[in-house]
C-alpha cells in the first residue's frame, strides 16, 4: 500500500513551537563549609545543597576548581620547566568522590581518576580531545614521556651550523607527547606560571548524570576526599617534585523556576504521594594488585552495593604508575595479555575465547570490543563519531578490556551471585602491576512523598 506524501517544501503553513514551561534558569554556586581540607591528604571536602522549595538539575552541574601547581617548597616553577598536570588530572586529585541525594548515597568512586579516564577514553569523540576537553584538563597523551619538544635538529651537525650551511633538517621527535605539551603550555604560558581553573562536569564523574530532569526539595551532597599530589602531576626526571595548592572549590548547579502551570502540576503530584522512579547507569570501581611473576590470574570481584545488574565491565592494567611524579597514571599497559574473559554466575563473557598477541600486533578483537562501547551504550554512530582510542594508541597507551555483559541468561538475570575475572599473559606479570575495574550497572532509585515535603529517597 502506497501513501502519497507531498514534499515539505510545498507546505506553506507550519506551527510555531513555544516553550514557556521554564520561567528562569540560573546557575547557583555552593561552596564547602571550610577550606581547611583543600590541600590535606585524606581530608574530606563536603559541599551541600540543602533541601528547599527549589528545583535543581544536577546532571548539568559542574565542579569548578581553581589552584596552582608549585614546587614542593611552595615556590613557583620557571615557565620553561618540563612539568604539567596529567590528562584528567582534577579527578586524580581525590582518592574518592561521592554523591548523595536526600541523605542517601547514590554513587561512590574510590578511584575517580582511573575510573573517569577509562570511561572517557571509550566514550568521548576524538575531536573532544582538541576542543572542549581542555576546559576540564582533558588532552590525552600521545606518548608516555614528559616531552614537549616536537622536533629535533639534524643529528649530524649543531643547529646553528646546519642553518648556516643550509643543511638543517628538522626531525620529528619520536618521544614527543602532544598531550603533555598542551597541558604544560596551558599552565606555564601565563603571568603566574602554574595557575589553573577547570570545570569538571557532573556527568563526567557520575553515571547519575544521565538523569536529565529536575529534582525538587531534596538535599544534594558532594563529598571529595583529597588524595596525594603524586598521581595528578607528571614531570621530567630532572625536575623537582611539585604539589597542587587548591584555592577555590565550588559546585555550580542549575536552579530552575518552572512556570506557574508546571509548578502547580509538579506540586500536585507530591500531594498525591506519587512515586517517581529514577533509572540510570551507575558506576562502581574496584582495584587489586596483580600477583607478580605469574602468567594466569583470576580475581573474584566484590559484590558491592550498587552493582544491581552489571552491563559493562571495563579493565585497565598499570605497572609502576603510582609511586613517583615521573610516572603517568593516565595511561595504561597491556602487560602482554593474551586472553581475558569474565564469569557471571559461571556464565562466560565473551562466550568464544579471543586470543590476542601484542607482540605480533594481533589485538584487533580487544580494540574492537573497546570501540563498540560507545555505539552500544551511548548509541554513537561509528561513521559520525570515534573514540579517543585507535589501533596504534590502544597498544601503546590505552589497552582497555571492555566486556559486554548486557545479554544475560536466565541463570544470571535473577541475581548475580559471583563475578570473576580471568586473564592469561604471554610473559610473567611485572611487579607493582595494578588492575582497575569499572562496573557499569542498571540502577533504580525511587522518590516518594508522604503528601508533604521533602521527598524521600528509596532503593
N, C-alpha and C positions, 0 to 999 in steps of 0.2 A: 504494500500500500504506500503510495506516494502522497506527500503533503507539500503543496507549493508554499514557500515562504519568501516573500519579497526581500530583496537586499535592503539592509538597514539604511543605506544611503538615500533611499526613497521615502523614508519615514520622516515627515516634516515636524511631527509633534513628539516631544519627549518630556517625561516627567522630571521635575526638579526635586532632588532628594535633599532635604534639610534635616540635620541632626541637631536638635535643641535639647537633647537629654542631659548635656553637661553645662552647668551654669558657670563653673570655673574649674581650672586645673592649675594648681600652684605647687612648686616643689618646696618642701619644708625640710630643713636640716635638723638632725638630732645629734647631740654630742655626748661623749661619755661623762659620767659623774665626776671623774677626776682624771688628770693627766699623769698621775703618779706611776702607772704601769706601762706607759707608752714604750719605754726602752729597757725594761727589766725583764729578762727571760723568765718564763713561766708565770708572769703576771697576767691576770685576766682583765681585758678591757670590755666593759659592758655598755651597750647603748640600748636604751629602752624607749619605745613609743607607747605611752600609757593608753589604756582603754578610754575612749571618749566618744562623744557624739559626732564621729567623723568617719569618712571613707578614705582608706589608704590603699594604694596599689603597689605592693612590694615587688611585683615582677618587673616594674620599670624603675626601681630604685637603684642606687649605686653607692658604693663606698668611696668617699673622696679622702685621699691620703696625701699629706704633704710632709716632706722631710729633706734630709741631706745626707749624702754619702761622704764621710770624712775618714781621716786616718784614725787608728785606734787611740791616739792621744788627743783626739778632737780637732787636730789641725787640718787645714784644707789641703787637698791634693793640687798639684800643678795641673794645668789644663791639658797637658800632653801625656799624662801618665796612662799606662795601659791597665785600666780598671773600669769596670762597669757593673751595673745590675744584670742579673741573668734574665733570660726570657721569662715573662710571667712572674717576676721577682716578688711582687707585693704579696701574693698568696703564700710564697715561701717564707715570708716574714713571720708567719704564725704557725705554731705547732698544732693548733686545732681551731676550727671555726664552727659555730653552732647557731641555728635559727630556731626560735621558739615562738609559738603562736598561742595566745591565751594561757600562758604559763606552762604549756606542754611542748616538749621538744619535738620538732618536726624533722630536722636533718642535722647530722653532725659529721664533719670530716676531720679525721685525725691526721691526715697527711694532705692538707689542702693544696700545697704547691704541686706535688706529684699528681694528685687526682685531677685538678683542673687543667694541668698541662696535657695529660694523657687524653682526656675527653676533648680538649681544644684541638689537638693535632689531628684528630679524626673527624672533627666537626666543622671547624672554620674553613671557609674557602681560601684559596691561596692568596687572592688579592687582599684579603683582610690583613695579611702579614705586612703589606706595604702601604696600607691606608689607615683605617680606623684603629687597627690593633695597637699602634704605638700610644694611643690615649691611655691604655691600661698596661703599658710596659710590655707589649707583645710584639716582638720582632724575632722570629725564630732563628736559630743558629744555622750556619751553613758549614761549619766545621767544629771540632771540639776545642779549638785554640783561642786564646785571648790575643788575637792578632787583628789589627785594623789596617795594616798596610796592604792595599790591594795589588800593587805592582812592585816588582823588584827591578833593579838595574841589570844590565848585561854583566854576567859573572866574570867576563874576561878582563874588563878594564873598569876603573873607577868612573862614577857618573860624570864628573866634570870633564875628565879627559876624553870620555867617549863622546860627549856632546861636542867638544871642540873638534874632534877628529871626524865627526859625522858618523860615528859608529854606535850611537846609543840605541840599545834595543830593550825596551821595557818588556818585562816578562810577568805573566800572571803569577801571583803568589799562591802556590797550592794550599797553603795553610791559612789563607785569608778567611775571616769569619765575618760575613756581612752583618749578621745579627749583632755580634759584639760591637762592630764598628759603629753602627747606627745608634745603638743604645748608649755607647760611650760618648758619642758626639752629642746626643740629646742632653746628657748630664754635664759634660765638661765645656761645651761651646757656649758659655754664658758668663756674665759678670761675676757670678758666685758659683764657681765650679762645684758640682755635686748636688746642686739643688734640684728637687723634682716635685711634681704634682701630678697624680694619676687618679683616674676614676675607674673603679672596678665594678662592672655591672653585677647586680644581684644574681642574674641568670647565669653568669659565668661561674659563680660559686655553687649555687644550689639548684637541684632539679625542680624545686618548688617554683622556680622562675617560669615554668611552663604554665602556671595558673594565671591567665591574663585577665583577671577580674578584680574588682574592688572588694575589700573586706571591711566590715562595719563594726565599730565599737569593740575592737579586740586589742589586747596588749601584744605588741611585737617586740621581741628581744633578740639582739645580735650579740654574741659573745665571741671574742677573739683572744686567744691565748698567745702571747708574744713568744716567739722562738728565738734562737740564737742568730748571730749575724754570719754564720758560716755558709748556710745554704744560698741566700739571695745575692751573694757577691761573687764575681768572677774576676780574677786578676792574673797578670803575668807573674812568672816565678821570681822576678827581680823587684817586685813591688811589695811594699809593706802592707800588712793586713788592714782592712777597712772596717768600718762599722756604720750602721744606719741610725741616725737620730731623727725620730718622728716628732714633728712639731704640731700636727693637727690631724685628727681623725673625725670624720662626721659621716653620718648615714643620711642620705638625701632621698626622700620618698615623695612621690606624687600624692597630693591631697586633692581629692575630687569632691566637688559640690554638685550633686545632681539637681536637675530641675525640680520644681515643686511636685509635679505629677509623678516623676520617677521616685522621688524621695518618699512620697506617700505610699506608693506601691511597695517599696522595699520595706518600710516600717510595718506595713500591714502583714507582710509575710513573717515578720518577727513575732508579732502579737498572735499570729495563728499557730505558733510553735512549729513552723516549717523546718524540716531538716534539709540542709544543703550538703550534698556530697562533693568533696574536692578530690579529683584524681590527678596524679602527676607521676613522673618517673623519678623516684627517689634515688639518691646516691649514697652509698656507703663505701668505705675503703678499709683495706686490711694490709698488713705488712709482715714479712718474715725475713730472716737472714737465711740464705740458702746454704746448706751444708757444703763445705768446700771439698775438693778432690773426689767428687762423685760424678757419675755420668747418667744417673737416673734419680729423679726427685719426685716425691709425692707429698702433697700438703693438704690436710683436711681444713677447710675454711671454717671459721666460726659462724654458727647460725645466730647472727646478731639481730637485735631489734631493728626493724626497718627493712629487712630482706624478706618481703612477703611473697612476691612472685618474681624471681630473678629472670630477666630478659636478655641482658648482655653482661658479659664478664670480660674485663679488659686487664691485661697483664703486661707489666714492664719490668725489665731487669736493669740493675745498675751495679757496676763494680767500681769501688774506690771513688765514689762521687759525694761523700758526705763528711769528710774529715778536714779538708782544708779549702781555702778560697781559690786555690789553683785548679780545683775540680769544678765541674759544671753539672749540677743535678737536674738541669732542664733537658738533658739528652740521655739516651738510653743505650744499652748494649745488647747485642744478640747472643752473647756467651756461647756461640757455636751450637745453638739449639737445632735439633733435627726433627723433633716430633713433640706435639703438645695436644692434649685434649682434657676436657673437664667431664666429671661424672656427677649427675644429679640423681640421687637415689639409685646409683649404679647404672643409670642410663647415660650413654656416651655421646658427647658432642665435640666435634662433628663425628657422625657415625662411621664414616670412612676415614682411615688414617691419612694424614697429609705429611708425607716425608719430605723434608727440605734439606738443603745443603748450602750454607752461606759461602763456603769455600769455592764452590763451582757456580755461584750465582743462581742457584736453583731454589728460589724462595718466593716465587711469584704467588703461590697459593696463599701464603700468610699475608702478603701485601694486599691481595685482593680481598681477603677477609676483613682487613682493617678498612679498606676503601668502601666496602659495602655498608658499613655502619651508617654513614651519612645518608645514603639512599633509603635504607630500610627503616632507620629510626627517625630521621628528620625529613624524609621524602624529598631529598635534594636530587635533581636530575644530573646524571653524570655529564651530559652534554653542556650543561649550563654552569655547573659548579663543581670544582675539585676540592681536595682537602689540602692540608699542609704537607702531606706525605706523597712522594713519588718513589719509584723503584730504587733510585740511587740513594736518596737520603733515608729511605726505610732501612737499608742495610747499615749505613754509617751512623745514623743519629736517632732514628725513631722506630726501631723494630718492635712495635707493639703487637701483641697477640690478642685478637678480638674474637670471642666466642659468642655466636648467636644461639641463645638457648630459649628463644621465644616459643618455638613449636614443640610442646611437651606432650609426652604420652600420658595416659590416664594414671600411670604409676607415679608420675611427677606432679600432675595438676593438683591433686588433692592436698598434698603437703610435701614440701621439700624437706626431707629429714637430714640429708647429708650432701655436702658439696666438696668434691675432691679434685684437685688439680694434679695433672700428671705430665712430666717432662722428661725428655731424653736429650742428651748432648753428645757431640762427637768427640769432645775433649773434656777433661776434668774441669769442673766449675772453679773459677778462681776464688781465692779467699776474699772476704769482705764484699760478697755479692748479695745485694738486697733485692727482694721481689715486692712490688707494689701491685695491689689488686683493687680494681674499681668494680663494684657490682651495681648495675642499674636495674631497679625493680619497680613493678607496679605498686603504687602506694595509694591508699584511700584514707582520708580523714573526713569526719563529719562535723558540721556546725549545727548545733541545735539551740533552742531557746525555750525557757520556761514561760514565755509570754512577756517577760521583761528583758532587760539588758543587764550585763553583757551577754554575748553569745558564748556557748560552751563548746569546747573542742573535744571530740571523742575519736578514738581509733577504731 
